[in-house]
Amino acid sequence: MSWGVFDSGVGGLTVVHALLERLPNTSLVYLGDTARVPYGIRSVETVRGYAREALRFFLDAAVDGLIVACNTASAVALDIFEEAIDGPVIGVVVPGVHEALSETATHRVGVIGTQATIRSQAYAQRIRELSPRTHVVAAACPLFVPLAEEGWIDGDVPRLVAARYLAPLREARVDTVILGCTHYPLLAGVIGEEMGEGVTLVDSASAVAREAARRETDARVAQVRTAPTPAPQHRFCVTDGGGSFANVASLFLGERLTGLETVELHPHP
């Protein structure tokens, strides 16, 4: 089975890293819309327009399933992919919510993400649908993204930023925090220190990888005949190949990235 992974930039490589660990024989096609990152400050209409262009790319790539690794796109544009792709479509919101609800003991859950993700209330609404008694505290943490991309994942600067952003979650005494952006796992150490012992951090990348593995298992069981599994092949594509993407990618992927392709996106007819 081949999976497409869509992100607004480099952060979705944390999902790729988790997928490669859990599904080493799976082929992946990654698309980072680096020419228009970040999505977190865009309007809903703009993000949905970008999603339609990404959709055409993945249809042309003939992937079997798609993971929308961008939290903003998952929150406001997942339906665009679900309506057009025959195979499974997985966003980062639902797997993260399910894991958070399984972890919380006090039914007090924090959610951190970009401004657009928090403004959409996608996590809060899903949590309330599944567990009405759970109290949700959400906080936008926009500076976490540039800190992660600069490699500033430890030290005084990220700690001061985390202290400011996470104060409402500490005051609310949440016992579980959803890292609602694919950049945030790189700052998990600082976030965990600031929240204190006894608070569980939910990494949506790992939750998504587990869900993808489950979907693959279901697909294999449903097959009448099992063909030999071909050797996995991976493509890494961006809409702007300049800048420091390849260097930053190594922080998220955990290894050196080679064979980067630059592609142009066009609206799906």
N, C-alpha and C positions, 0 to 999 in steps of 0.2 A: 504494500500500500504506500502511496506517496501523499505527503501532506504539504500544503502550502502554508506559509506563515507570513502574515501581514502585520507590519508595524509602521508607525510614522517615521521611525528613524532606526536607531541602533539598539534601543532597549529591549526589543523583542528577541534579541539574541540570548537573553537569559532563558526564554522559553525554548529556543533551539537547543541550548546547552542541556536543559532538563530532558528534552525529547531524545537527544542523542544518548544520554545516559540510560534512559528507560527503554528506548526502542532503537537499538544500534543498527538494526537491519532495515530501517525505514528510510526511504528517499525523501529529501526535503527541498522545497523551493522557497527561498526567503525573499521577500520584497520589503525594502525600507524606503519610504517616501522622503528621502533626505533633502530633496529640493524644497520641501514645504513644511518640514518639521519646525516648530512643535505644533501638534494638533490641539494641545490642551488649551490654547488661547483663542482658537477659532470658533466661529459660530456653528451651530448645529447644521445649518444649510450647507456651509462650506465643507464640513467634514463629510457629510453625506455625498457631496459631489466628488470628493476625493475617493470615497469608497467605491463609487460607480466606476471610476477609472481603474482602480486596482482590480475590481471584479473582472474586467475584460482581460487583464494580464493573466489572472489565474485560470480563466476559462481557456485561454490560448495555451497555457502550460499544461492543461489536462490533468490537474491534480485530482486525487481521489477524495480528498477532504481538505478543509481549510480551518486554520486556527487564526483568529483575529487577536493578535497579541497586544495590540494597542488598546488600552483601557478606554480611551476616549471614543474610538471607533466602535468598540464593543458596546459601549453605553448608548450610543445614539444612531448607529448605522448597521447593527448586526443583521437586521431583517433584509437588507439589500443583498447580502450574500446568501442568506438562508433561502430566499425566493428563487435564486438562479443556479445554485450549485446542487447537483444531485446527491452528492455524498454528505457526510457529517460536517457540520459547521459548529465550531466551538469558540465561544468568546471567553474572556478571562473572568467575567463577572460571576457567572453562576457557579463554576467550580470553586472559586474563592469563597463565595457565600456559604456553600455547603460545608466546606472545611471549617470555616469560622464557627458555624452553628454546632458542629460536632465537637469543637474544642472548648467553647465557652461554658463555664460553670455558673457564672453569675448573671448571664443573659445581658451583659453590658459589653457591646462590641464597638470598637473604633474603626474608622475607615479613613485612610489618607490617600490622596491622589492629586491629579492636576486640577486646575480650576474648572475645566470643562467636565471632567468626570464627577467631581463633587457637586457641581451645579446641576448635573443631570439627575442626581439622586438615584442612579441605577442600582447601586449597592444597597442603599437604605430601603428602597422600595421592595427589592427582592427579599431582603431580610425580613421585613415586616409581613410580606406575603407568606413566608414560610414559618415565621415565628413571631406572631403579633406581640408577644410579651417582651421581646428583646428590645432593649434601649440602644439606639444607635447614635454615636457621636462622630461627626465627619469633620475633617479639616483639610483644606487645600495646602499643599506644600510645594509650590512651584520651584523654589530654589534647589530642591533636592535633585532635579534633573541636571542642571549645569554642574552641580557639585560632583555627581556621579560621572559625568562625561569628562570632567577635568581630572578625575582620579582622586578627588579630595573626599575620601571616604572615612577619614579618621583625623583627629586633631581638634584644635580649638574652634575653628570656623564651622565645620559641620555640627559640632556639639552645641554651639550657640544657636545656630539655625534650628536644630532639632528641639532645643529647649523652648524656643519661642513657638514653633508650630505645634508641638505636642502637648502644650500646657492644658488645653481644654480636655484632652483625652485623659491626662493624669488626674485632673480635677474631677472628672466623671467616674474615676476608678474602674475603667474598662479592664477586662482581663484578657481580651483578645484584640489584636489589631490586624486588619487586612491591609497589606501593602498593595494599594490599588494603582500601581504604576510599575511597569517592568524595569524601570531604573532603580527602584527603591531597594530591591534585595542587596545591591552593592553597599547600601548604607545600613544594612540590618544590624551591624554591630553597634553603631551609634544610636540607632533608634531603640534597640533593646536595652542599652545602658540607660537611656533617658527614661524609658517606661518603667524599668525596674524589674526585679525578679517576680516571677509568678504571672507575667504577661506573655502570652503566646503570640508570636508573629506569624501570620499566614502569608506565605509566598505563593501568589497565584500561578507563577510559572510551574512550580512543582505540582500544584493541583491540576493544572491543564494537562501536563504530561501524563498524569495518572488517568485522566478522563480519556485522552487520546489512546492510551494503551487499552483501556476497556473497550473503546469503539473498535479498535483493530481486532481484538479478540472476538467481539460479536460478529464482525464482518467475516472473519475466517470460519467461524462456526456456521455461518449462513451459506458459505460457498458449497456447491455440490461437489466440485472437484478441486483439489488443492494443487496448484501449479508450483513448480520450484521457485523459491524466492530469489529474484535477481540481486546482484550485488548493489548495495545502496549507492545512489548518485545524488549529489547535493549541488544546488545552484544558489548563489548569493547575489542578489540584484539590488541596485539602488537607483534612484532617479537623479542623483547628483553624485558622481564618483569622485569629485574633488574634496578638498578639505582633509580632515583627519579621521574619516570614518574607519579606514582599515586599522589604524592604530588604536582608536577607542574600542573598536569591535573586539580586540583581543582581551580587554578587561571583562567584557560581558560573556564572550564565548568560552573563555578559558584557554584558548589556543590561538595561534596565528591564523589569520584569515587570508586565503589565497583565491585567485580566480574570480575576483569581483567584477560583475557586469554592470554597465550603466544602461538603463532602459528608459524609453519614453512611454508615458501613459496616455491613453485616449479613452473618452467616455464609451461605455458599453451601449451599443445601439438598441 
